Amino acid sequence: GAEVDAPPTTDGDTTYLCTVERGGLAVSLIQSNASGFGSGLVEPSTAINVQNRGLGFSLQEGHPAELAPGRRPPHTLSPALATYSDGRRIVFGTMGGDAQPQILLQLAARLFHHGERVGSAVAAPRWVLRGPSTGFDTWDGDAPPSLVVEGHAPDAWATAPFGYAIRRSDSFTSEFGHAHAIVDDGEALHAAADPRAVIGAAAGR
């Protein structure tokens, strides 16, 4: 069989992918174990690891995320599908812990408001609000979040008076998610895979 040149595996627990098939059916899919190997449980007949997104629940009585029957845990998983005002359709999403909705907001602004092409929108500089440690502690960590600005962002981003401590980080690292997108204009598909991803590609025929 063919050999695949792939980098060594790295830490991570969320994967996003999107696809559009010949007939126009589109899928925006995200899978996340949450903490490393998730719950540590495996479904024996399929060998599928069971995630532990239930860690978003709180055992504190009266908490907005209090564990209770019939409730879902709060989380940031947000695979997206949308339709432009001119009828074009798009599937897009990202991994990135608490940064996921922040990254999607920036992509949506570039794609829908500014009309950027999908490739430039995905590669454009980003900012994220981050907690002090895990990427899941932005809103409830022991310290206020900081504003992390990507290295190729305009200088003004790192000096804006938002009231947060500001840190400039390297460009094109996983700290700013791995976003992917496909736009279907009815005649052709326009796709982009994030250059920040350890491995990934936009492919079609």
C-alpha positions as CSV (number, residue, x, y, z in Angstrom):
1,G,0.0,0.0,0.0
2,A,0.9,3.7,-0.3
3,E,3.0,5.2,2.5
4,V,1.8,8.4,4.2
5,D,4.3,10.9,5.5
6,A,2.7,12.2,8.7
7,P,4.2,13.9,11.7
8,P,4.4,12.2,15.1
9,T,1.2,12.3,17.1
10,T,0.7,15.2,19.5
11,D,-1.5,15.9,22.5
12,G,-5.1,16.9,21.6
13,D,-8.6,15.7,22.0
14,T,-10.8,17.4,19.4
15,T,-11.0,16.9,15.7
16,Y,-13.1,18.9,13.2
17,L,-13.8,18.0,9.6
18,C,-16.2,19.1,6.9
19,T,-17.2,17.6,3.5
20,V,-19.5,18.2,0.6
21,E,-20.4,15.3,-1.7
22,R,-21.2,15.5,-5.4
23,G,-25.0,15.9,-4.8
24,G,-24.5,18.8,-2.5
25,L,-25.0,17.0,0.8
26,A,-22.8,18.8,3.3
27,V,-21.5,17.6,6.7
28,S,-19.9,19.7,9.5
29,L,-18.6,17.3,12.1
30,I,-16.7,17.7,15.4
31,Q,-15.6,14.9,17.8
32,S,-14.0,15.6,21.1
33,N,-12.9,13.2,23.9
34,A,-12.6,16.2,26.3
35,S,-9.8,15.1,28.6
36,G,-7.2,13.1,26.8
37,F,-8.8,9.6,26.5
38,G,-12.1,11.0,27.6
39,S,-13.8,9.0,30.4
40,G,-11.3,6.1,30.0
41,L,-14.2,3.8,29.1
42,V,-14.3,1.9,25.8
43,E,-17.4,0.4,24.2
44,P,-16.2,-3.2,23.7
45,S,-17.9,-4.2,20.4
46,T,-16.6,-1.2,18.5
47,A,-13.6,-0.2,20.6
48,I,-14.9,3.4,20.6
49,N,-13.6,5.6,23.4
50,V,-16.4,7.3,25.4
51,Q,-15.9,11.0,25.9
52,N,-16.3,12.8,29.2
53,R,-17.9,16.1,28.1
54,G,-19.9,15.7,31.3
55,L,-17.1,17.5,33.0
56,G,-18.9,20.7,32.0
57,F,-21.5,20.0,34.7
58,S,-21.3,21.4,38.2
59,L,-22.2,19.6,41.4
60,Q,-22.9,22.9,43.1
61,E,-26.6,23.4,43.8
62,G,-28.1,26.3,42.0
63,H,-25.2,26.6,39.5
64,P,-26.3,27.4,35.9
65,A,-24.6,24.1,34.8
66,E,-25.9,22.0,37.7
67,L,-26.1,18.3,37.0
68,A,-29.7,17.2,36.6
69,P,-31.7,14.6,34.6
70,G,-32.4,15.6,31.0
71,R,-29.8,18.3,30.8
72,R,-26.8,18.6,28.5
73,P,-23.4,19.9,29.8
74,P,-22.3,23.3,28.5
75,H,-19.5,23.0,26.0
76,T,-18.0,24.9,23.1
77,L,-18.4,22.2,20.4
78,S,-20.0,24.2,17.5
79,P,-19.8,22.7,14.0
80,A,-21.5,25.2,11.7
81,L,-23.6,25.3,8.6
82,A,-24.8,28.5,7.1
83,T,-26.3,30.0,3.9
84,Y,-25.1,33.3,2.5
85,S,-27.7,35.9,1.5
86,D,-26.9,35.2,-2.2
87,G,-27.6,31.5,-1.7
88,R,-24.1,30.1,-1.4
89,R,-23.7,27.5,1.4
90,I,-20.9,26.9,3.8
91,V,-19.8,24.4,6.3
92,F,-17.1,25.4,8.8
93,G,-15.8,24.8,12.3
94,T,-12.7,24.5,14.5
95,M,-11.1,22.8,17.4
96,G,-9.7,24.9,20.2
97,G,-11.3,24.5,23.7
98,D,-12.8,27.7,25.0
99,A,-11.5,29.5,21.9
100,Q,-13.9,27.7,19.5
101,P,-16.8,30.2,19.6
102,Q,-14.3,33.1,19.5
103,I,-12.6,31.7,16.3
104,L,-16.0,31.0,14.7
105,L,-17.0,34.6,15.4
106,Q,-13.9,35.9,13.7
107,L,-14.4,33.6,10.7
108,A,-18.0,34.5,10.4
109,A,-17.2,38.3,10.4
110,R,-14.6,37.8,7.7
111,L,-16.7,35.6,5.5
112,F,-20.2,37.1,5.9
113,H,-19.6,40.8,6.8
114,H,-16.3,41.5,5.0
115,G,-16.9,39.0,2.1
116,E,-13.4,37.5,2.3
117,R,-12.5,34.4,0.3
118,V,-12.5,31.2,2.3
119,G,-8.7,30.7,2.1
120,S,-7.8,34.2,3.3
121,A,-10.4,34.1,6.0
122,V,-9.0,30.8,7.4
123,A,-5.4,31.9,7.3
124,A,-6.0,35.4,8.6
125,P,-4.6,36.4,12.1
126,R,-6.7,35.7,15.2
127,W,-7.0,36.6,18.8
128,V,-8.3,34.5,21.7
129,L,-9.2,35.1,25.3
130,R,-7.4,32.4,27.3
131,G,-7.3,31.3,30.9
132,P,-4.1,30.7,32.7
133,S,-3.6,27.0,32.0
134,T,-5.8,24.4,30.3
135,G,-7.7,26.1,27.5
136,F,-10.9,25.2,29.3
137,D,-10.5,27.7,32.1
138,T,-11.2,31.0,30.3
139,W,-14.3,31.9,32.1
140,D,-13.9,30.1,35.5
141,G,-10.1,30.0,36.1
142,D,-8.2,31.2,39.1
143,A,-7.1,34.3,37.3
144,P,-8.6,36.7,34.7
145,P,-8.2,35.7,31.1
146,S,-5.6,37.3,28.9
147,L,-6.0,38.4,25.3
148,V,-3.6,36.4,23.2
149,V,-2.8,38.0,19.8
150,E,-1.4,36.0,16.9
151,G,2.1,37.0,15.6
152,H,1.1,38.2,12.2
153,A,-1.8,40.3,13.5
154,P,-1.6,44.1,13.1
155,D,0.3,45.9,15.9
156,A,-2.8,47.8,16.9
157,W,-4.4,44.5,18.1
158,A,-1.7,44.2,20.8
159,T,-2.2,47.7,22.1
160,A,-5.9,48.0,22.1
161,P,-7.3,49.1,25.6
162,F,-9.7,46.2,26.2
163,G,-8.8,45.9,29.9
164,Y,-7.1,42.5,29.5
165,A,-3.4,41.7,29.9
166,I,-2.2,41.3,26.3
167,R,0.3,38.7,25.1
168,R,1.5,38.3,21.5
169,S,2.1,34.7,20.5
170,D,3.7,32.9,17.5
171,S,1.8,32.7,14.2
172,F,0.0,29.6,13.0
173,T,0.1,27.6,16.2
174,S,-2.7,25.3,17.7
175,E,-3.3,28.0,20.3
176,F,-5.5,29.7,17.7
177,G,-7.5,26.6,16.7
178,H,-7.6,24.5,13.5
179,A,-10.5,25.8,11.4
180,H,-11.6,24.4,8.1
181,A,-14.3,25.5,5.7
182,I,-16.0,24.7,2.4
183,V,-18.1,27.1,0.4
184,D,-20.5,25.6,-2.2
185,D,-21.6,28.2,-4.8
186,G,-23.7,25.8,-6.8
187,E,-21.0,25.4,-9.5
188,A,-17.8,24.8,-7.6
189,L,-16.5,24.1,-4.1
190,H,-14.1,26.5,-2.5
191,A,-12.3,24.9,0.4
192,A,-9.5,25.7,2.9
193,A,-7.7,23.7,5.5
194,D,-6.1,25.7,8.4
195,P,-2.3,26.1,8.0
196,R,-2.2,25.9,11.9
197,A,-3.2,22.2,11.8
198,V,-0.5,19.6,12.5
199,I,-1.9,17.6,9.5
200,G,-4.8,18.4,7.3
201,A,-5.7,19.2,3.7
202,A,-8.4,20.5,1.4
203,A,-9.0,17.9,-1.2
204,G,-11.5,17.4,-4.0
205,R,-12.0,16.2,-7.6
